[in-house]
Amino acid sequence: MLKSLIQPITSLLDKFIPDKDERDKLAHEIATMSVKQAHEIQMSQIKVNEVQAAHKSLFVAGSRPAIMWICALGLLYAVFLHPILDIWFTMPEVNTEVLTPVMMGLLGLGGMRSFEKAKGVAREK
């Protein structure tokens, strides 16, 4: 999609900028502009996450552990308890298509944290 937006702009550069090197340089800057902006947005979100995780209140810093426990309990129910209890009772199913991506993202963050601790570069507080 981004390529379809950039192509008309770069074709306009051909008409207005006769120097090929300058034209190529501007086309490259236009093409990388969205990547740079997306990177800046991700970095600002990381800073917000760090501030939130360092907060002393359980209701602020404890949101990720709470989400992890909710996902873990939901998957425990869906994988182990529901098949067993469904033999005797009609039990509702849990939509694991919602839980799994959230849990995998949180596990990825936990894995990165464990890697930092193993390398000795993690902050304690």
The first five atom37 places (N, CA, C, CB, O) and aatype in JSON, in Angstrom:
{
  "aatype": [12, 10, 11, 15, 10, 9, 5, 14, 9, 16, 15, 10, 10, 3, 11, 13, 9, 14, 3, 11, 3, 6, 1, 3, 11, 10, 0, 8, 6, 9, 0, 16, 12, 15, 19, 11, 5, 0, 8, 6, 9, 5, 12, 15, 5, 9, 11, 19, 2, 6, 19, 5, 0, 0, 8, 11, 15, 10, 13, 19, 0, 7, 15, 1, 14, 0, 9, 12, 17, 9, 4, 0, 10, 7, 10, 10, 18, 0, 19, 13, 10, 8, 14, 9, 10, 3, 9, 17, 13, 16, 12, 14, 6, 19, 2, 16, 6, 19, 10, 16, 14, 19, 12, 12, 7, 10, 10, 7, 10, 7, 7, 12, 1, 15, 13, 6, 11, 0, 11, 7, 19, 0, 1, 6, 11],
  "atom_mask": [
    [1, 1, 1, 1, 1],
    [1, 1, 1, 1, 1],
    [1, 1, 1, 1, 1],
    [1, 1, 1, 1, 1],
    [1, 1, 1, 1, 1],
    [1, 1, 1, 1, 1],
    [1, 1, 1, 1, 1],
    [1, 1, 1, 1, 1],
    [1, 1, 1, 1, 1],
    [1, 1, 1, 1, 1],
    [1, 1, 1, 1, 1],
    [1, 1, 1, 1, 1],
    [1, 1, 1, 1, 1],
    [1, 1, 1, 1, 1],
    [1, 1, 1, 1, 1],
    [1, 1, 1, 1, 1],
    [1, 1, 1, 1, 1],
    [1, 1, 1, 1, 1],
    [1, 1, 1, 1, 1],
    [1, 1, 1, 1, 1],
    [1, 1, 1, 1, 1],
    [1, 1, 1, 1, 1],
    [1, 1, 1, 1, 1],
    [1, 1, 1, 1, 1],
    [1, 1, 1, 1, 1],
    [1, 1, 1, 1, 1],
    [1, 1, 1, 1, 1],
    [1, 1, 1, 1, 1],
    [1, 1, 1, 1, 1],
    [1, 1, 1, 1, 1],
    [1, 1, 1, 1, 1],
    [1, 1, 1, 1, 1],
    [1, 1, 1, 1, 1],
    [1, 1, 1, 1, 1],
    [1, 1, 1, 1, 1],
    [1, 1, 1, 1, 1],
    [1, 1, 1, 1, 1],
    [1, 1, 1, 1, 1],
    [1, 1, 1, 1, 1],
    [1, 1, 1, 1, 1],
    [1, 1, 1, 1, 1],
    [1, 1, 1, 1, 1],
    [1, 1, 1, 1, 1],
    [1, 1, 1, 1, 1],
    [1, 1, 1, 1, 1],
    [1, 1, 1, 1, 1],
    [1, 1, 1, 1, 1],
    [1, 1, 1, 1, 1],
    [1, 1, 1, 1, 1],
    [1, 1, 1, 1, 1],
    [1, 1, 1, 1, 1],
    [1, 1, 1, 1, 1],
    [1, 1, 1, 1, 1],
    [1, 1, 1, 1, 1],
    [1, 1, 1, 1, 1],
    [1, 1, 1, 1, 1],
    [1, 1, 1, 1, 1],
    [1, 1, 1, 1, 1],
    [1, 1, 1, 1, 1],
    [1, 1, 1, 1, 1],
    [1, 1, 1, 1, 1],
    [1, 1, 1, 0, 1],
    [1, 1, 1, 1, 1],
    [1, 1, 1, 1, 1],
    [1, 1, 1, 1, 1],
    [1, 1, 1, 1, 1],
    [1, 1, 1, 1, 1],
    [1, 1, 1, 1, 1],
    [1, 1, 1, 1, 1],
    [1, 1, 1, 1, 1],
    [1, 1, 1, 1, 1],
    [1, 1, 1, 1, 1],
    [1, 1, 1, 1, 1],
    [1, 1, 1, 0, 1],
    [1, 1, 1, 1, 1],
    [1, 1, 1, 1, 1],
    [1, 1, 1, 1, 1],
    [1, 1, 1, 1, 1],
    [1, 1, 1, 1, 1],
    [1, 1, 1, 1, 1],
    [1, 1, 1, 1, 1],
    [1, 1, 1, 1, 1],
    [1, 1, 1, 1, 1],
    [1, 1, 1, 1, 1],
    [1, 1, 1, 1, 1],
    [1, 1, 1, 1, 1],
    [1, 1, 1, 1, 1],
    [1, 1, 1, 1, 1],
    [1, 1, 1, 1, 1],
    [1, 1, 1, 1, 1],
    [1, 1, 1, 1, 1],
    [1, 1, 1, 1, 1],
    [1, 1, 1, 1, 1],
    [1, 1, 1, 1, 1],
    [1, 1, 1, 1, 1],
    [1, 1, 1, 1, 1],
    [1, 1, 1, 1, 1],
    [1, 1, 1, 1, 1],
    [1, 1, 1, 1, 1],
    [1, 1, 1, 1, 1],
    [1, 1, 1, 1, 1],
    [1, 1, 1, 1, 1],
    [1, 1, 1, 1, 1],
    [1, 1, 1, 1, 1],
    [1, 1, 1, 0, 1],
    [1, 1, 1, 1, 1],
    [1, 1, 1, 1, 1],
    [1, 1, 1, 0, 1],
    [1, 1, 1, 1, 1],
    [1, 1, 1, 0, 1],
    [1, 1, 1, 0, 1],
    [1, 1, 1, 1, 1],
    [1, 1, 1, 1, 1],
    [1, 1, 1, 1, 1],
    [1, 1, 1, 1, 1],
    [1, 1, 1, 1, 1],
    [1, 1, 1, 1, 1],
    [1, 1, 1, 1, 1],
    [1, 1, 1, 1, 1],
    [1, 1, 1, 0, 1],
    [1, 1, 1, 1, 1],
    [1, 1, 1, 1, 1],
    [1, 1, 1, 1, 1],
    [1, 1, 1, 1, 1],
    [1, 1, 1, 1, 1]
  ],
  "atom_positions": [
    [[0.81, -1.18, 0.0], [0.0, 0.0, 0.0], [0.86, 1.25, 0.0], [-0.93, -0.01, 1.19], [0.59, 2.2, -0.73]],
    [[1.89, 1.24, 0.81], [2.77, 2.4, 0.89], [3.46, 2.66, -0.43], [3.81, 2.21, 1.98], [3.66, 3.81, -0.83]],
    [[3.82, 1.59, -1.12], [4.48, 1.73, -2.42], [3.55, 2.42, -3.42], [4.91, 0.36, -2.95], [4.0, 3.22, -4.24]],
    [[2.26, 2.1, -3.36], [1.3, 2.72, -4.27], [1.12, 4.21, -3.98], [-0.04, 2.02, -4.18], [0.74, 4.97, -4.87]],
    [[1.38, 4.63, -2.75], [1.31, 6.05, -2.41], [2.59, 6.79, -2.79], [1.03, 6.22, -0.93], [2.54, 7.97, -3.14]],
    [[3.7, 6.12, -2.7], [4.99, 6.76, -2.97], [5.25, 6.88, -4.48], [6.13, 5.96, -2.31], [5.87, 7.85, -4.92]],
    [[4.78, 5.93, -5.25], [5.05, 5.91, -6.69], [4.61, 7.19, -7.4], [4.37, 4.73, -7.33], [5.39, 7.72, -8.2]],
    [[3.4, 7.73, -7.16], [3.03, 8.97, -7.85], [3.93, 10.16, -7.47], [1.58, 9.32, -7.52], [4.21, 11.02, -8.3]],
    [[4.37, 10.18, -6.22], [5.23, 11.28, -5.8], [6.59, 11.19, -6.48], [5.4, 11.28, -4.27], [7.12, 12.19, -6.94]],
    [[7.14, 9.99, -6.54], [8.45, 9.85, -7.18], [8.37, 10.11, -8.68], [9.01, 8.45, -6.93], [9.35, 10.57, -9.27]],
    [[7.23, 9.82, -9.32], [7.09, 10.14, -10.74], [7.01, 11.65, -10.96], [5.85, 9.45, -11.34], [7.44, 12.15, -12.0]],
    [[6.47, 12.37, -9.99], [6.47, 13.84, -10.07], [7.88, 14.4, -9.94], [5.56, 14.44, -8.97], [8.21, 15.41, -10.55]],
    [[8.7, 13.73, -9.13], [10.08, 14.18, -8.98], [10.81, 14.14, -10.33], [10.82, 13.32, -7.94], [11.66, 14.99, -10.61]],
    [[10.48, 13.15, -11.14], [11.11, 13.04, -12.47], [10.85, 14.28, -13.32], [10.6, 11.79, -13.2], [11.7, 14.69, -14.1]],
    [[9.68, 14.86, -13.16], [9.29, 16.02, -13.97], [9.93, 17.32, -13.48], [7.79, 16.17, -13.98], [10.25, 18.2, -14.28]],
    [[10.11, 17.46, -12.16], [10.54, 18.74, -11.61], [12.01, 18.81, -11.21], [9.71, 19.05, -10.42], [12.55, 19.9, -11.08]],
    [[12.66, 17.68, -11.01], [14.07, 17.7, -10.59], [14.89, 16.99, -11.67], [14.27, 17.0, -9.19], [14.81, 15.77, -11.84]],
    [[15.68, 17.78, -12.41], [16.44, 17.18, -13.51], [17.64, 16.34, -13.06], [16.91, 18.26, -14.43], [18.02, 15.4, -13.74]],
    [[18.25, 16.68, -11.91], [19.43, 15.97, -11.43], [19.04, 14.59, -10.9], [20.14, 16.79, -10.32], [18.25, 14.49, -9.96]],
    [[19.58, 13.53, -11.5], [19.21, 12.16, -11.13], [19.6, 11.82, -9.7], [19.86, 11.17, -12.08], [18.82, 11.18, -8.99]],
    [[20.79, 12.25, -9.24], [21.23, 11.95, -7.87], [20.33, 12.62, -6.85], [22.68, 12.39, -7.67], [19.96, 12.0, -5.85]],
    [[19.98, 13.87, -7.07], [19.1, 14.59, -6.16], [17.71, 13.96, -6.14], [19.0, 16.08, -6.56], [17.09, 13.84, -5.08]],
    [[17.24, 13.56, -7.3], [15.93, 12.91, -7.42], [15.91, 11.59, -6.66], [15.58, 12.68, -8.91], [14.96, 11.3, -5.94]],
    [[16.95, 10.79, -6.82], [17.04, 9.51, -6.11], [17.13, 9.71, -4.6], [18.25, 8.72, -6.6], [16.55, 8.95, -3.82]],
    [[17.86, 10.75, -4.19], [17.99, 11.04, -2.76], [16.63, 11.42, -2.16], [19.02, 12.18, -2.53], [16.27, 10.93, -1.09]],
    [[15.89, 12.28, -2.84], [14.56, 12.66, -2.36], [13.59, 11.48, -2.37], [13.99, 13.8, -3.21], [12.79, 11.33, -1.44]],
    [[13.65, 10.66, -3.38], [12.79, 9.48, -3.44], [13.08, 8.54, -2.28], [12.97, 8.74, -4.79], [12.16, 7.97, -1.69]],
    [[14.35, 8.37, -1.95], [14.72, 7.51, -0.82], [14.22, 8.11, 0.5], [16.25, 7.32, -0.76], [13.71, 7.38, 1.35]],
    [[14.35, 9.41, 0.67], [13.87, 10.05, 1.9], [12.37, 9.9, 2.05], [14.25, 11.53, 1.9], [11.87, 9.66, 3.15]],
    [[11.64, 10.05, 0.95], [10.19, 9.88, 1.0], [9.83, 8.43, 1.35], [9.55, 10.28, -0.36], [8.91, 8.19, 2.13]],
    [[10.55, 7.48, 0.79], [10.26, 6.07, 1.02], [10.54, 5.66, 2.47], [11.07, 5.2, 0.08], [9.84, 4.81, 3.02]],
    [[11.56, 6.25, 3.08], [11.92, 5.86, 4.46], [11.23, 6.71, 5.52], [13.41, 5.96, 4.64], [11.37, 6.44, 6.71]],
    [[10.49, 7.71, 5.1], [9.84, 8.6, 6.07], [8.85, 7.86, 6.96], [9.12, 9.73, 5.33], [8.84, 8.08, 8.17]],
    [[8.03, 6.99, 6.39], [7.03, 6.27, 7.2], [7.69, 5.27, 8.13], [6.02, 5.56, 6.3], [7.21, 5.05, 9.24]],
    [[8.78, 4.66, 7.71], [9.49, 3.71, 8.56], [10.07, 4.43, 9.78], [10.62, 3.0, 7.77], [10.01, 3.93, 10.9]],
    [[10.63, 5.6, 9.54], [11.19, 6.4, 10.65], [10.09, 6.81, 11.62], [11.9, 7.65, 10.11], [10.28, 6.75, 12.84]],
    [[8.95, 7.23, 11.09], [7.86, 7.64, 11.96], [7.33, 6.46, 12.78], [6.73, 8.24, 11.13], [7.05, 6.62, 13.97]],
    [[7.19, 5.3, 12.17], [6.74, 4.11, 12.9], [7.73, 3.74, 14.0], [6.54, 2.93, 11.95], [7.32, 3.33, 15.09]],
    [[9.01, 3.88, 13.72], [10.04, 3.59, 14.72], [9.93, 4.56, 15.9], [11.45, 3.67, 14.1], [10.04, 4.15, 17.05]],
    [[9.72, 5.83, 15.62], [9.58, 6.83, 16.68], [8.36, 6.54, 17.56], [9.47, 8.23, 16.09], [8.42, 6.69, 18.78]],
    [[7.27, 6.11, 16.93], [6.07, 5.78, 17.7], [6.34, 4.58, 18.61], [4.89, 5.47, 16.75], [5.92, 4.58, 19.76]],
    [[7.03, 3.57, 18.11], [7.36, 2.39, 18.92], [8.27, 2.76, 20.08], [8.01, 1.31, 18.06], [8.09, 2.26, 21.19]],
    [[9.25, 3.62, 19.83], [10.17, 4.02, 20.9], [9.44, 4.81, 21.98], [11.33, 4.84, 20.32], [9.73, 4.65, 23.17]],
    [[8.5, 5.67, 21.59], [7.75, 6.42, 22.6], [6.86, 5.49, 23.41], [6.91, 7.51, 21.94], [6.66, 5.72, 24.6]],
    [[6.32, 4.43, 22.79], [5.52, 3.47, 23.53], [6.38, 2.69, 24.52], [4.81, 2.51, 22.56], [5.92, 2.37, 25.62]],
    [[7.6, 2.37, 24.14], [8.52, 1.68, 25.05], [8.79, 2.54, 26.27], [9.84, 1.33, 24.33], [8.83, 2.03, 27.39]],
    [[8.99, 3.85, 26.07], [9.22, 4.75, 27.21], [8.02, 4.78, 28.14], [9.54, 6.17, 26.72], [8.18, 4.77, 29.36]],
    [[6.82, 4.81, 27.57], [5.61, 4.8, 28.39], [5.53, 3.49, 29.17], [4.34, 4.97, 27.5], [5.18, 3.49, 30.35]],
    [[5.85, 2.37, 28.53], [5.81, 1.07, 29.19], [6.79, 1.02, 30.36], [6.14, -0.05, 28.19], [6.47, 0.46, 31.41]],
    [[7.98, 1.6, 30.19], [8.98, 1.6, 31.27], [8.48, 2.39, 32.47], [10.31, 2.18, 30.77], [8.63, 1.95, 33.61]],
    [[7.88, 3.55, 32.22], [7.36, 4.37, 33.31], [6.23, 3.64, 34.02], [6.86, 5.73, 32.79], [6.15, 3.64, 35.25]],
    [[5.36, 3.01, 33.25], [4.24, 2.28, 33.84], [4.72, 1.11, 34.69], [3.29, 1.79, 32.75], [4.22, 0.89, 35.79]],
    [[5.69, 0.36, 34.2], [6.19, -0.81, 34.92], [6.91, -0.42, 36.2], [7.11, -1.62, 34.03], [6.95, -1.2, 37.15]],
    [[7.49, 0.77, 36.24], [8.23, 1.21, 37.43], [7.33, 1.84, 38.49], [9.3, 2.21, 37.02], [7.81, 2.18, 39.57]],
    [[6.07, 1.99, 38.2], [5.15, 2.64, 39.13], [4.98, 1.81, 40.4], [3.78, 2.88, 38.46], [5.01, 0.58, 40.34]],
    [[4.8, 2.48, 41.54], [4.7, 1.77, 42.83], [3.31, 1.19, 43.08], [5.07, 2.7, 43.95], [3.16, 0.27, 43.88]],
    [[2.31, 1.73, 42.42], [0.94, 1.27, 42.64], [0.71, -0.06, 41.93], [-0.08, 2.32, 42.16], [1.1, -0.24, 40.78]],
    [[0.08, -0.99, 42.63], [-0.25, -2.28, 42.06], [-1.22, -2.15, 40.89], [-0.84, -3.19, 43.13], [-1.18, -2.95, 39.96]],
    [[-2.1, -1.15, 40.95], [-3.1, -0.98, 39.9], [-2.51, -0.44, 38.6], [-4.19, -0.06, 40.37], [-3.13, -0.54, 37.55]],
    [[-1.31, 0.13, 38.67], [-0.65, 0.62, 37.47], [0.37, -0.4, 36.98], [0.02, 1.99, 37.73], [0.32, -0.84, 35.84]],
    [[1.3, -0.77, 37.85], [2.37, -1.7, 37.46], [1.87, -3.14, 37.41], [3.53, -1.59, 38.44], [2.5, -3.99, 36.77]],
    [[0.76, -3.43, 38.06], [0.26, -4.8, 38.1], [-0.66, -5.17, 36.96], [0.0, 0.0, 0.0], [-1.19, -6.28, 36.93]],
    [[-0.86, -4.26, 36.01], [-1.8, -4.57, 34.92], [-1.28, -5.69, 34.03], [-2.05, -3.33, 34.08], [-2.06, -6.55, 33.62]],
    [[0.01, -5.69, 33.74], [0.56, -6.76, 32.89], [0.48, -8.12, 33.6], [2.01, -6.45, 32.51], [0.05, -9.09, 32.98]],
    [[0.89, -8.21, 34.87], [0.73, -9.51, 35.53], [-0.74, -9.96, 35.6], [1.3, -9.45, 36.94], [-1.03, -11.15, 35.48]],
    [[-1.66, -9.01, 35.79], [-3.08, -9.37, 35.85], [-3.53, -9.93, 34.5], [-3.94, -8.15, 36.25], [-4.25, -10.92, 34.44]],
    [[-3.11, -9.27, 33.42], [-3.48, -9.76, 32.08], [-2.87, -11.13, 31.85], [-3.02, -8.77, 30.99], [-3.51, -12.01, 31.26]],
    [[-1.64, -11.33, 32.3], [-0.98, -12.63, 32.13], [-1.74, -13.71, 32.89], [0.48, -12.57, 32.61], [-1.93, -14.81, 32.36]],
    [[-2.19, -13.43, 34.11], [-2.94, -14.41, 34.88], [-4.29, -14.71, 34.22], [-3.14, -13.93, 36.32], [-4.73, -15.86, 34.19]],
    [[-4.93, -13.69, 33.7], [-6.22, -13.91, 33.03], [-6.02, -14.81, 31.81], [-6.85, -12.55, 32.6], [-6.79, -15.74, 31.59]],
    [[-4.98, -14.53, 31.02], [-4.7, -15.37, 29.85], [-4.34, -16.79, 30.26], [-3.56, -14.76, 29.02], [-4.81, -17.75, 29.65]],
    [[-3.53, -16.92, 31.3], [-3.12, -18.25, 31.75], [-4.32, -19.05, 32.25], [-2.06, -18.14, 32.85], [-4.46, -20.23, 31.92]],
    [[-5.18, -18.43, 33.02], [-6.36, -19.14, 33.52], [-7.32, -19.48, 32.38], [-7.08, -18.29, 34.57], [-7.93, -20.56, 32.38]],
    [[-7.47, -18.56, 31.41], [-8.32, -18.83, 30.26], [-7.81, -20.0, 29.45], [0.0, 0.0, 0.0], [-8.6, -20.85, 29.02]],
    [[-6.5, -20.06, 29.22], [-5.94, -21.18, 28.48], [-5.97, -22.47, 29.28], [-4.5, -20.87, 28.07], [-6.19, -23.54, 28.71]],
    [[-5.77, -22.39, 30.58], [-5.9, -23.58, 31.44], [-7.3, -24.17, 31.33], [-5.59, -23.23, 32.91], [-7.47, -25.38, 31.18]],
    [[-8.28, -23.29, 31.4], [-9.66, -23.75, 31.29], [-9.93, -24.35, 29.9], [-10.64, -22.59, 31.56], [-10.5, -25.43, 29.79]],
    [[-9.5, -23.64, 28.84], [-9.81, -24.08, 27.48], [-9.12, -25.39, 27.11], [-9.41, -23.01, 26.49], [-9.69, -26.21, 26.4]],
    [[-7.89, -25.57, 27.59], [-7.11, -26.74, 27.18], [-7.32, -27.94, 28.1], [-5.65, -26.38, 27.13], [-7.41, -29.07, 27.62]],
    [[-7.4, -27.7, 29.4], [-7.46, -28.83, 30.34], [-8.84, -29.03, 30.98], [-6.44, -28.64, 31.42], [-9.38, -30.14, 30.95]],
    [[-9.38, -27.98, 31.55], [-10.6, -28.15, 32.34], [-11.85, -28.34, 31.48], [-10.79, -26.96, 33.23], [-12.68, -29.2, 31.78]],
    [[-11.99, -27.56, 30.41], [-13.19, -27.66, 29.58], [-13.39, -29.07, 29.0], [-13.12, -26.65, 28.44], [-14.49, -29.59, 29.09]],
    [[-12.37, -29.7, 28.42], [-12.59, -31.06, 27.9], [-13.01, -32.06, 28.97], [-11.33, -31.55, 27.22], [-13.8, -32.96, 28.7]],
    [[-12.47, -31.9, 30.17], [-12.81, -32.85, 31.25], [-14.21, -32.57, 31.79], [-11.77, -32.78, 32.39], [-15.02, -33.48, 31.92]],
    [[-14.49, -31.3, 32.11], [-15.79, -30.95, 32.7], [-16.93, -31.08, 31.7], [-15.75, -29.54, 33.24], [-18.08, -31.28, 32.09]],
    [[-16.61, -30.96, 30.41], [-17.65, -31.04, 29.38], [-18.23, -32.46, 29.25], [-17.08, -30.59, 28.03], [-19.27, -32.67, 28.63]],
    [[-17.54, -33.43, 29.84], [-18.05, -34.8, 29.84], [-19.33, -34.89, 30.67], [-16.98, -35.79, 30.39], [-20.29, -35.57, 30.3]],
    [[-19.34, -34.19, 31.82], [-20.47, -34.26, 32.73], [-21.43, -33.08, 32.62], [-19.97, -34.36, 34.14], [-22.63, -33.22, 32.84]],
    [[-20.88, -31.91, 32.28], [-21.69, -30.7, 32.23], [-21.53, -30.03, 30.87], [-21.28, -29.72, 33.37], [-20.54, -30.24, 30.17]],
    [[-22.51, -29.23, 30.51], [-22.37, -28.4, 29.31], [-21.66, -27.12, 29.73], [-23.77, -28.09, 28.65], [-22.23, -26.27, 30.43]],
    [[-20.42, -26.99, 29.3], [-19.59, -25.86, 29.72], [-19.39, -24.89, 28.56], [-18.22, -26.37, 30.25], [-19.26, -25.32, 27.41]],
    [[-19.36, -23.61, 28.85], [-19.09, -22.64, 27.77], [-17.62, -22.71, 27.34], [-19.44, -21.2, 28.23], [-16.74, -23.04, 28.13]],
    [[-17.39, -22.38, 26.08], [-16.02, -22.39, 25.57], [-15.4, -21.0, 25.72], [-15.99, -22.84, 24.09], [-16.11, -19.99, 25.75]],
    [[-14.08, -20.97, 25.8], [-13.33, -19.72, 25.85], [-12.72, -19.48, 24.48], [-12.22, -19.76, 26.96], [-12.16, -20.4, 23.87]],
    [[-12.83, -18.26, 23.98], [-12.26, -17.91, 22.69], [-10.76, -17.71, 22.83], [-12.94, -16.64, 22.11], [-10.31, -16.63, 23.22]],
    [[-9.99, -18.73, 22.52], [-8.53, -18.65, 22.67], [-7.88, -17.85, 21.55], [-7.94, -20.04, 22.72], [-6.69, -17.53, 21.64]],
    [[-8.63, -17.53, 20.5], [-8.07, -16.69, 19.43], [-7.78, -15.28, 19.93], [-9.02, -16.64, 18.24], [-6.96, -14.58, 19.35]],
    [[-8.44, -14.88, 20.99], [-8.2, -13.57, 21.59], [-7.09, -13.67, 22.63], [-9.49, -13.01, 22.23], [-6.24, -12.78, 22.72]],
    [[-7.09, -14.73, 23.41], [-6.12, -14.87, 24.5], [-4.7, -15.15, 24.02], [-6.56, -15.97, 25.43], [-3.74, -14.62, 24.57]],
    [[-4.56, -15.98, 23.01], [-3.25, -16.45, 22.59], [-2.32, -15.33, 22.12], [-3.4, -17.45, 21.5], [-1.17, -15.3, 22.56]],
    [[-2.74, -14.41, 21.24], [-1.8, -13.34, 20.84], [-1.37, -12.45, 21.99], [-2.43, -12.49, 19.77], [-0.22, -12.01, 22.05]],
    [[-2.29, -12.17, 22.91], [-1.94, -11.35, 24.07], [-0.91, -12.08, 24.93], [-3.19, -11.0, 24.9], [0.07, -11.49, 25.38]],
    [[-1.16, -13.35, 25.17], [-0.25, -14.15, 26.0], [1.12, -14.27, 25.34], [-0.84, -15.54, 26.26], [2.14, -14.18, 26.03]],
    [[1.17, -14.49, 24.03], [2.45, -14.62, 23.34], [3.25, -13.32, 23.4], [2.23, -15.03, 21.88], [4.47, -13.34, 23.55]],
    [[2.56, -12.19, 23.27], [3.24, -10.91, 23.39], [3.83, -10.72, 24.77], [0.0, 0.0, 0.0], [4.97, -10.26, 24.91]],
    [[3.06, -11.06, 25.8], [3.57, -10.93, 27.17], [4.7, -11.92, 27.45], [2.44, -11.14, 28.17], [5.65, -11.58, 28.15]],
    [[4.6, -13.11, 26.91], [5.68, -14.08, 27.08], [6.95, -13.61, 26.37], [5.26, -15.46, 26.55], [8.06, -13.84, 26.86]],
    [[6.79, -12.96, 25.23], [7.95, -12.41, 24.53], [8.64, -11.35, 25.35], [0.0, 0.0, 0.0], [9.86, -11.31, 25.41]],
    [[7.85, -10.47, 25.98], [8.44, -9.45, 26.86], [9.14, -10.09, 28.04], [7.35, -8.48, 27.35], [10.22, -9.66, 28.44]],
    [[8.52, -11.13, 28.61], [9.15, -11.83, 29.73], [10.43, -12.53, 29.31], [0.0, 0.0, 0.0], [11.4, -12.57, 30.07]],
    [[10.44, -13.08, 28.1], [11.65, -13.73, 27.58], [12.78, -12.74, 27.38], [0.0, 0.0, 0.0], [13.93, -13.04, 27.67]],
    [[12.44, -11.54, 26.89], [13.47, -10.51, 26.73], [14.03, -10.09, 28.08], [12.9, -9.28, 25.98], [15.23, -9.87, 28.23]],
    [[13.15, -9.99, 29.07], [13.58, -9.61, 30.42], [14.51, -10.68, 31.0], [12.35, -9.39, 31.35], [15.52, -10.35, 31.63]],
    [[14.17, -11.95, 30.8], [15.02, -13.03, 31.3], [16.37, -13.02, 30.6], [14.34, -14.39, 31.08], [17.4, -13.27, 31.24]],
    [[16.38, -12.73, 29.31], [17.63, -12.65, 28.56], [18.51, -11.52, 29.1], [17.35, -12.45, 27.06], [19.72, -11.68, 29.25]],
    [[17.88, -10.36, 29.39], [18.63, -9.24, 29.95], [19.22, -9.6, 31.31], [17.72, -8.01, 30.09], [20.37, -9.25, 31.6]],
    [[18.45, -10.3, 32.14], [18.96, -10.7, 33.45], [20.12, -11.68, 33.32], [17.85, -11.33, 34.29], [21.09, -11.59, 34.06]],
    [[20.02, -12.61, 32.37], [21.1, -13.59, 32.17], [22.38, -12.91, 31.69], [20.66, -14.67, 31.17], [23.48, -13.35, 32.04]],
    [[22.24, -11.87, 30.9], [23.41, -11.13, 30.4], [23.93, -10.11, 31.41], [23.06, -10.42, 29.1], [25.01, -9.55, 31.24]],
    [[23.16, -9.87, 32.47], [23.58, -8.93, 33.51], [23.38, -7.48, 33.15], [0.0, 0.0, 0.0], [24.05, -6.61, 33.71]],
    [[22.46, -7.18, 32.23], [22.22, -5.79, 31.84], [20.86, -5.28, 32.3], [22.34, -5.65, 30.35], [20.5, -4.16, 31.97]],
    [[20.11, -6.07, 33.04], [18.78, -5.68, 33.48], [18.86, -4.75, 34.67], [17.93, -6.9, 33.81], [19.75, -4.88, 35.52]],
    [[17.92, -3.8, 34.72], [17.81, -2.94, 35.89], [16.98, -3.66, 36.95], [17.17, -1.56, 35.52], [16.07, -4.42, 36.62]],
    [[17.29, -3.42, 38.2], [16.52, -4.06, 39.26], [15.25, -3.29, 39.57], [17.36, -4.18, 40.51], [14.22, -3.91, 39.84]],
    [[15.29, -1.98, 39.55], [14.1, -1.16, 39.82], [14.02, -0.06, 38.82], [14.11, -0.58, 41.23], [13.09, 0.75, 38.86]]
  ]
}
